Amino acid sequence: MADEELFFGADDEPVKDQADNSSVEDAAASDRVSAEGSKSEPEENETPVAEAKEEAKEEAKNDSAASDLEARYMSLYAEYDNYRKRTQKEKDNLYADAIASVTKEFLTLIDNLDRAMQGAKKSDETSLDKIIQGMELVERQAQDTLSKIGVEEIPAERGTKFDPNLHDAMMHVDDDELGEQEIAMVFAKGYKYRDRVIRHAQVQVAN
């Protein structure tokens, strides 16, 4: 007790120094702060785990969306491939039907040509007129067949004006009887289907 300082108040009661009590309180407060700090560390450590879980969920969603998109793409591709094959098949069938239809129209003409050739082989000089008549009949039949399928002969007679869209100039010639760029002779007839030229008329052009 010799080293402990005493103070006397108004009631003359001895009072201990206050400095000792404040030191104890500061130490206690420091311990509480340390304890609270140690408690908060697990919460900070839990944050990366939560973020990792969220990233995993988001990645799973992205994978699912990618799978759905791939499935839709494959479905659309398969549908397009089937459409392309079906369209090509229909196109081939349409072309085959057109060829069959045109050929059918010419079969009778071919039959008559065969008959005319057989008759010409058995003919003599006196039957020449009959052969000519038979060939003229076959030619008319051929023109009728072309008309049935919509094919028209391109006008190309002597004196017709030359048209490069319809005629093919095989050669030029000077002819006083004809005007400039008029057809002098037809080497091969031309034909067209509607507005499409199948073959240009091969002609000789004057002047």
C-alpha positions in Angstrom: 0.0 0.0 0.0 3.0 2.3 0.3 3.4 2.7 -3.5 -0.4 3.3 -4.1 -1.3 7.0 -4.3 -4.4 8.0 -2.4 -6.5 11.1 -2.9 -8.9 12.6 -0.5 -12.2 14.0 -1.7 -14.7 16.2 0.0 -15.8 13.4 2.3 -12.2 12.6 3.1 -12.5 9.1 1.7 -9.5 7.7 -0.1 -9.9 7.3 -4.0 -7.6 5.2 -6.2 -5.9 6.7 -9.3 -8.3 6.6 -12.4 -5.5 5.9 -14.8 -5.5 2.2 -13.9 -9.1 1.7 -14.7 -8.8 3.4 -18.2 -6.0 1.1 -19.1 -8.1 -1.9 -18.3 -11.0 -0.6 -20.3 -8.8 0.2 -23.4 -7.4 -3.4 -23.3 -11.0 -4.8 -23.1 -12.1 -2.6 -26.0 -9.1 -3.8 -28.1 -10.0 -7.4 -27.4 -13.6 -6.8 -28.5 -12.4 -5.3 -31.8 -10.0 -8.2 -32.4 -12.8 -10.6 -31.7 -15.2 -8.9 -34.1 -12.5 -8.8 -36.7 -11.9 -12.5 -36.4 -15.7 -13.1 -36.7 -16.0 -11.1 -40.0 -13.2 -13.0 -41.8 -15.4 -16.1 -42.6 -18.0 -13.8 -44.2 -15.3 -12.3 -46.5 -14.1 -15.9 -47.3 -17.7 -16.9 -48.2 -18.0 -14.2 -51.0 -15.8 -16.0 -53.6 -17.7 -19.2 -53.0 -21.0 -17.5 -53.7 -19.6 -15.9 -56.8 -18.3 -19.2 -58.0 -21.8 -20.7 -57.6 -23.4 -17.9 -59.5 -20.8 -18.3 -62.3 -21.5 -22.0 -62.4 -25.2 -21.4 -62.7 -24.7 -18.8 -65.4 -22.4 -21.1 -67.3 -24.9 -23.9 -67.1 -27.6 -21.6 -68.5 -25.3 -20.6 -71.4 -24.5 -24.3 -72.1 -28.2 -25.1 -72.2 -29.0 -22.1 -74.5 -26.1 -23.2 -76.8 -27.5 -26.7 -76.9 -31.0 -25.4 -77.7 -29.6 -23.2 -80.5 -27.6 -26.1 -82.0 -30.7 -28.3 -82.0 -32.7 -25.6 -83.7 -30.0 -25.1 -86.3 -29.7 -28.8 -87.0 -33.5 -29.0 -87.4 -33.6 -26.0 -89.8 -30.7 -27.5 -91.8 -32.4 -30.8 -92.1 -35.7 -29.1 -93.2 -33.9 -27.0 -95.8 -32.0 -30.1 -97.1 -35.3 -32.0 -97.5 -36.8 -29.0 -99.3 -33.9 -28.7 -101.6 -34.0 -32.4 -102.5 -37.8 -32.2 -103.0 -37.5 -29.1 -105.2 -34.8 -30.7 -107.3 -36.9 -33.9 -107.7 -39.9 -31.9 -108.8 -37.8 -29.9 -111.3 -36.4 -33.1 -112.8 -39.9 -34.6 -113.0 -41.2 -31.4 -114.7 -38.4 -31.5 -117.2 -39.0 -35.1 -118.0 -42.7 -34.5 -118.4 -42.0 -31.7 -120.9 -39.6 -33.8 -122.9 -42.2 -36.7 -123.0 -45.0 -34.3 -124.1 -43.0 -32.8 -126.9 -41.7 -36.1 -128.1 -45.2 -37.5 -128.2 -46.3 -34.7 -130.5 -43.5 -35.6 -133.0 -44.0 -39.3 -133.0 -46.7 -39.2 -135.7 -44.5 -36.9 -137.8 -41.6 -39.4 -137.5 -44.0 -42.2 -138.6 -45.0 -40.3 -141.7 -41.4 -39.5 -142.5 -40.6 -43.2 -142.3 -43.5 -44.0 -144.7 -42.4 -41.3 -147.1 -38.9 -42.8 -147.2 -40.2 -46.3 -147.8 -42.4 -45.0 -150.6 -39.5 -43.0 -152.2 -37.4 -46.2 -152.3 -40.1 -48.1 -154.2 -41.0 -45.2 -156.5 -40.1 -44.6 -160.2 -39.9 -41.5 -162.3 -43.7 -41.4 -162.8 -44.3 -41.2 -159.0 -42.1 -38.2 -158.4 -45.1 -35.9 -158.0 -46.5 -38.2 -155.3 -43.2 -38.1 -153.4 -43.2 -34.3 -153.5 -46.8 -34.2 -152.3 -46.0 -36.5 -149.4 -43.0 -34.4 -148.3 -45.1 -31.3 -148.4 -47.7 -33.0 -146.2 -45.0 -34.0 -143.7 -43.7 -30.4 -143.6 -47.2 -29.0 -142.9 -47.6 -31.6 -140.1 -44.3 -30.5 -138.6 -45.4 -26.9 -138.5 -48.7 -27.8 -136.9 -46.8 -29.8 -134.3 -44.6 -26.9 -133.4 -47.7 -24.6 -133.2 -49.3 -27.0 -130.7 -46.3 -26.7 -128.3 -46.1 -22.9 -128.7 -43.1 -22.7 -131.0 -43.3 -20.1 -133.9 -41.2 -19.7 -137.0 -39.3 -16.4 -137.1 -40.2 -14.3 -140.1 -37.3 -14.4 -142.5 -38.1 -14.0 -146.2 -36.4 -12.2 -149.0 -36.9 -8.4 -148.5 -37.5 -8.8 -144.7 -35.6 -6.2 -142.6 -32.6 -7.7 -140.8 -33.0 -7.9 -137.1 -29.9 -9.0 -135.1 -32.2 -10.2 -132.2 -33.9 -12.7 -134.5 -31.5 -13.2 -137.5 -28.0 -14.4 -137.8 -26.1 -12.9 -140.7 -24.0 -15.6 -142.3 -22.8 -13.4 -145.2 -23.3 -10.1 -147.0 -24.1 -9.5 -150.7 -24.7 -6.5 -152.9 -28.2 -6.6 -154.4 -29.7 -3.6 -156.3 -33.2 -5.1 -155.9 -33.0 -4.9 -152.1 -32.6 -2.0 -149.7 -30.0 -1.6 -147.0 -29.8 -4.4 -144.4 -32.6 -6.5 -146.0 -32.6 -10.3 -146.1 -31.5 -11.6 -149.5 -31.6 -15.4 -148.8 -32.5 -17.7 -145.9 -30.2 -20.6 -145.2 -32.0 -22.0 -142.2 -35.3 -21.1 -140.6 -35.3 -19.7 -137.1 -37.8 -20.5 -134.3 -38.8 -19.0 -131.0 -40.9 -19.9 -128.0 -42.8 -16.8 -126.8 -40.1 -14.2 -126.4 -37.3 -16.7 -126.3 -35.3 -17.4 -129.4 -34.6 -21.1 -129.8 -32.6 -20.7 -133.0 -31.8 -17.5 -134.9 -32.7 -17.6 -138.6 -29.5 -17.9 -140.7 -29.7 -15.5 -143.5 -27.8 -13.6 -146.2 -28.0 -9.8 -145.8 -27.9 -7.4 -148.7 -26.0 -4.1 -148.9 
